[in-house]
Structure formats: structure tokens, C-alpha cells
Amino acid sequence: MVTQVAEDTQLTAIGGQSRSIAEWTTTFQLLTVVLDPYTEQSAWLLETAGRILRVFRGADVRTAWIVTADEQDAKRFLGPWADEFLTFVDPKREAVAALGLEALPALVYVRQDLALVGTAEGWDPEAWESLGRLVAKVTSWSFPKLPGAGDPGAYAGSPATG
């Protein structure tokens, strides 16, 4: 399991701005939802994941998507969510590999020192809430109760490597 993310791991935002994860976390920690737009499992969780990111939008953490697709497919999959939050594209799944993920969707929390504080893979509402509770504690923020009304039942997710 990855415990420290390599500082040269590249994250490319929609619009083409590519920087290392070290640069993206200079000011804030990173809380990101990683989705595979080519699977039903990620599509089932889109609204739930968006709700989670909204809760943490004002906290001292950068909230973002990582979508395992090119920019066009990421925008198509996320729709208006792509405009609401910073969106990274990862068509070759290099960031997914650098984060040590095995299943998607995933919730990932990276500190500014690039320590991988926690991940919740697949859709396990208790694991996602536990990680949310940790982020909330560190940032003195609230966290969403999971699962919420209308959220899907738990499922294992799809292989992160595609």
C-alpha cells in the first residue's frame, strides 16, 4: 500500500494545466473522488460523491475529481459537476497507480506532506464516512452522514487499473 505519494506524480486539470501533486498541495491538502466514467459503479455514485465534495468545499482542503478519461469524456461524464469542482483527468491511470488504488470509485485524502492519509475504495458508506470524519476533524469542519437518502447500496467497485 502506498503511504507516501511520489511528489512528481502529475495531475492534469481540465483545460490542460498539469502540475505535480506536490504543487497542487502547496496550500491545501487534497480530498479527491476518483471515478471511472466507463463503469456503472462510478456513475451510480456521482451525485453522492458530489454531495461529499460540496460539504468540504469551504474547509481547508482542496476538493477535486480525478476522472480516468480524457478531458472530453470527463466533461461528458461529470456534466455540471466538472464546472463546480477542480477536475483532473487521468486517461492512462498514472495518478490512480501512484495512489495505490485497486478499486473505483474511491475517496482519497492526501496531506500537504504527500502522506496518503486514507482511502476508501469501492462504495462502502461506512469507510467513506470514516474518512470524511477524519478530514472533518483535521480541518475543523462538518462531515456528511453516509449513506444518505437516495444513495446506492454498498458495492465493491470496479478494478482501478481498468
N, C-alpha and C positions, 0 to 999 in steps of 0.2 A: 504494500500500500504506500502511496506517495504521502509523505508527511511535510515535504517542502517542495513548492513548485519552482521549477527552474526559472531563474529571473529573465532568461532570454525567450521564454515562451511568448509567442506572438499572438496578439488579439487584434483582429481587424474589424473595425466598426463599419456599419453600413455607411457608404459614402467614401470608403476606401482608406480611412485613416488607420494605419497599422502601427502599433506600438507594442513594446514588451509589457508583460504583466507587471513588471516592476514599475514601469512608467504609469500604467493605469492605476496603480495602487499607491502612488506617491502621497496623495492627500487623504484618500479614504480606503477603508477595507473594501472587499468585493463580495457581494452576495449575488449569485447568478443562478438562473434557472437554465439548465441545458436541455434542449429539445431536439428531437429528430423529426423533421417535418414530413418524413416519408413513412411514418408509422401512425397507426391509430392510437397507440398508447400515449404519444405526446399530444396528439390532438385532443384526446379526452381530458387532458389536464390544463389546457391553455387558459381557460377562464380562472381556474383555481390558482394557477401559478401567477397570473396577472394580479389577482387579488392579494397574494402574498407580497409581491413586489411593491404594490401600492402602499401596503401597511408600512413598509420600511423606507419609502421614498424620502421622508424627511429626517430619517436617522443618519447618524454619522457612518454611513456605509453606502458605497456606490451600488445601485441596483441595476441589473442588466440581464439580457438574454444572451445565451450562446446557442446559435442555431446551426446544425450540421448540414448546411446547404450554402449555395452561392447567394449573393445579395438578392437577386430576383426571386428565387424560391423562398428565401427567408421573409421577404416583404409579403409575398403572396400568402404564406402560411400564417404569419402574425397579423396581417391586416393592420388595423389602427394601433395594435399593441407595439408595432415597430416604431411608431412615432412617439409613443408615450415613454418608452424606456430606451436607454442605450442598448443597441443590438450589435453583437459580434457575430460574424459569420465564420464558420469553421468547416468548409466543404471537405477537407482532407482529414478532418477529425484529429488534427495535431494537438489542439488545446485539450480535447477530450482525453487523448492519450497522456498528455502532460499532467492532467489532473487525476490520472489513475482510475477513471470511471469504467465500470463494467456494464452498467445498465442505464438506459434513459427512459423516461425523463429523470433528471437529477437536480437536486438543490445543493449548491456548493458555496462554502464560506471560506474566504482566504483573507488572512490578516495582512497588514502592510509589510510585515517582515517576510511575507510569502509563505508563511506556515499555513498548511491546509488544515484549518481548524476542524472542519467537519463536512461530511457529505451525507446526503440521503438519496439513495438510488431506487429507481422504480417509484411506484406511488405507494408509500407506506405512510399514511397520515400521521401516525404516532412519531415516526422518525423525523418527518418534515416539521412537525410541531416542536419536537425536542430541539432540533437545530434552530428553529425560529426563536424558541425560548432563550437559547444561548446567545444568539445575535442580539436579542432584546436586552438581555442582562448586560452584555458588554457595551451596548450603545445607549443604555438607559431609555429604552423605548418599549412600546407595547408589542405584542405578537398575536397573530391570528390563531383562533381556536380551530383545530382541524380534526376531522373533516367538517366542513360547513355544509349548510343546506345546499343540495344540488351537486355536491362533489361526488365524483365516482367512487366506487368501492376500491379497496386496495388491489394492486396488481403488481407483478414482478417487473414490468417494463420490457424493453427490447434490448438486444445486445448493443453496447455503446460503440463497438467497432463497425457496426453496420451490417 
